[in-house]
Amino acid sequence: MPKGRRLRGVGAKERRQYEHIKASARKSGRYGRRAKEVAARTVMKQHKAKGHAKGR
């Protein structure tokens, strides 16, 4: 994860999910340069679905 600049307010588990999704996307070549964006959006979507507020 980029040194605290993105995905503020998420826990350690969600940070690990972000890294895993990003690595998987890069390895498969599925999203090209958008791997970081796709990983961040996926984690935040799950974060919000759990009922967490943004930035908390």
MARTI-671440 format. One record per residue (C-alpha): chain; y, z, x. Coordinates in nm, 3 decimals. Layout:
chain = A&yy = Y&zz = Z&xx = X
...
% end
This chain:
chain = A&yy = 0.000&zz = 0.000&xx = 0.000
chain = A&yy = 0.344&zz = -0.081&xx = 0.132
chain = A&yy = 0.484&zz = 0.246&xx = 0.263
chain = A&yy = 0.591&zz = 0.396&xx = -0.070
chain = A&yy = 0.805&zz = 0.104&xx = -0.177
chain = A&yy = 0.582&zz = -0.001&xx = -0.463
chain = A&yy = 0.362&zz = 0.167&xx = -0.719
chain = A&yy = 0.569&zz = 0.482&xx = -0.722
chain = A&yy = 0.431&zz = 0.753&xx = -0.943
chain = A&yy = 0.065&zz = 0.671&xx = -0.907
chain = A&yy = -0.200&zz = 0.897&xx = -0.762
chain = A&yy = -0.432&zz = 0.860&xx = -0.467
chain = A&yy = -0.708&zz = 0.707&xx = -0.678
chain = A&yy = -0.478&zz = 0.435&xx = -0.806
chain = A&yy = -0.358&zz = 0.364&xx = -0.452
chain = A&yy = -0.720&zz = 0.316&xx = -0.345
chain = A&yy = -0.774&zz = 0.084&xx = -0.642
chain = A&yy = -0.468&zz = -0.117&xx = -0.535
chain = A&yy = -0.600&zz = -0.156&xx = -0.180
chain = A&yy = -0.946&zz = -0.252&xx = -0.306
chain = A&yy = -0.816&zz = -0.512&xx = -0.552
chain = A&yy = -0.579&zz = -0.658&xx = -0.292
chain = A&yy = -0.853&zz = -0.684&xx = -0.027
chain = A&yy = -1.097&zz = -0.837&xx = -0.273
chain = A&yy = -0.844&zz = -1.096&xx = -0.389
chain = A&yy = -0.757&zz = -1.193&xx = -0.033
chain = A&yy = -1.120&zz = -1.213&xx = 0.071
chain = A&yy = -1.211&zz = -1.442&xx = -0.216
chain = A&yy = -0.892&zz = -1.645&xx = -0.179
chain = A&yy = -0.847&zz = -1.624&xx = -0.553
chain = A&yy = -0.473&zz = -1.557&xx = -0.580
chain = A&yy = -0.342&zz = -1.678&xx = -0.247
chain = A&yy = -0.007&zz = -1.522&xx = -0.164
chain = A&yy = 0.008&zz = -1.337&xx = -0.495
chain = A&yy = -0.272&zz = -1.094&xx = -0.409
chain = A&yy = -0.033&zz = -0.798&xx = -0.372
chain = A&yy = 0.142&zz = -0.874&xx = -0.698
chain = A&yy = -0.181&zz = -0.913&xx = -0.893
chain = A&yy = -0.319&zz = -0.589&xx = -0.751
chain = A&yy = -0.001&zz = -0.397&xx = -0.833
chain = A&yy = 0.017&zz = -0.533&xx = -1.186
chain = A&yy = -0.349&zz = -0.453&xx = -1.250
chain = A&yy = -0.314&zz = -0.094&xx = -1.131
chain = A&yy = 0.006&zz = -0.038&xx = -1.330
chain = A&yy = -0.154&zz = -0.186&xx = -1.642
chain = A&yy = -0.441&zz = 0.062&xx = -1.615
chain = A&yy = -0.197&zz = 0.343&xx = -1.532
chain = A&yy = 0.003&zz = 0.280&xx = -1.849
chain = A&yy = -0.310&zz = 0.238&xx = -2.061
chain = A&yy = -0.412&zz = 0.591&xx = -1.966
chain = A&yy = -0.085&zz = 0.717&xx = -2.111
chain = A&yy = 0.094&zz = 0.799&xx = -1.788
chain = A&yy = 0.468&zz = 0.760&xx = -1.785
chain = A&yy = 0.628&zz = 0.530&xx = -1.532
chain = A&yy = 0.743&zz = 0.716&xx = -1.223
chain = A&yy = 0.556&zz = 1.037&xx = -1.296
% end
